[in-house]
Structure formats: C-alpha cells, structure tokens
Amino acid sequence: MDLESRKISFIQEFLRLQNEEIIEGLEQLLRKKKAEVVEKNIAPMTLEEFNDEIDQAMEGSKNNRMIEVAELREKYNK
C-alpha cells in the first residue's frame, strides 16, 4: 500500500472513532512525532555561519535595510 492509500485509510478509520480519549492520544502522538522529525532535521549553525549572519545583519543596519517591529507585525497580521 502506498503512502496516499495509507493516509486515506487512516483518515477513514479516524473518522469512525467515537472515543475522545483515543482521539486525544492520537493528537498527542502526532504532535510529538512531528516535533521529533523537525528536531532531527534541524542542524546547528556552525560558528562561521553564525558570524556570517551577524555580519549580514550589521551590514543591513548600516544601509538602513531594517524593518520596524510595528511594520513587521502589520505585514504579518495581513
């Protein structure tokens, strides 16, 4: 069975559930597994990468390429 078929089968079974405790457990498991996958795929920055990021930020600041927090929030809320 391919991934798409497995997902459809799982959703169909999930929709038949009537037990809130099982649904809550599945929600918790999903959040936990998603967090584990994200954490496993995040690689720490090297010191060189970190310093490059700082240099880029300083350069942007010198050249007035900054966004005010209020402006950023406004863009995000739209």
Summary of the structure (lengths in Angstrom):
residues: 78
radius of gyration: 22.0
end to end distance: 41.6
largest distance: 59.7
contacts: 127
relative contact order: 0.05
helix: 78%
strand: 0%
